[in-house]
Amino acid sequence: EQSWVPVHGEWIYFPTATPGAKRLVYENRWFNKNIWQIDAADSSAKKLITSSRWDCEAQFNRDGTKIAFNSTRSGELEIWASNSDGSECVQLTEFEGPSVGSPTWSPEGDRLAFVAGPDGFSDLYVLDCKSRKLRRLTSGASHHLAPSWSSDGRWLYFGSDRDGTWNIWKLEVDASPSAQALQVTRGGGARAMESLDGTQLYFTRTDEAGLWNMRLDGQTSATPTRVSADLPHRGDWNNWALWSDG
């Protein structure tokens, strides 16, 4: 017979019971992650957003006044936002259990795209930060990861395994629920970011080191060019960002 045993802790591992199951010992794993800021002038670092829980995946909006991030400070992993100095942290989502992550601001800074997995598959969501209205953009038996906005805010790029392998796709944010996603790459892709002028797309792959680039022309895409052979490293497909000069 199986029954739940209430215990105190966050992540419970390796339970062992005495004969008769009158006593139980177990391992409780607890993680504390903080968000840091580095001064580009002298490389000095300081803690920017901290708690006794897990704070990670920080993303500035385009004008640098707000930060979106993931946190477990409410008990479960949710999307939060703060001022640029880490003050006035506000919880934006209430999924209460499913994995939530990869928040990214729209160009106007009024919406956030992110992924969440309430049904076991990670799907795309868009949140209106003012009204708190939440829209689900994808569903079905496939995973979606690392959303990023096009320069005009019309499209979301994302990685998906919907065709059996990981590739870059894009979906019109404000299209009807029946709108179909368009496949952008066919040789692999995980995370993509469009250049500020909307003419080029940079992306990484899940199983290779390096960075690729392709020119964009409406709904069609040119052949990708590998612009970096070794960075990001293999497995670090999400650990990079794109600026106007590099």
Buried (B, 14 or more C-beta within 10 A) or exposed (E): EEEEEEEEEEEEEEEEEEEEEEEEEBEEEEEEBBBEBEEEEEEEEEEBBBBEBBBBBBBBBEEEEBBBBBBBBBEBBBBBBBEBEBEEBEEBBEBEEBBBBBBBBBBEBBBBBBBBBBEEBBBBBBBEBEEEEBBEBBEEEBBBBBBBBBBEBBBBBBBBBBEEBBBBBBBBBEEEEEEEBBBBBEEBBBBBBBBEEEEBBBBBBBEBBBBBBBBBEEEEBEEBEEEBEEEBEEEEBBEBEBEEEE
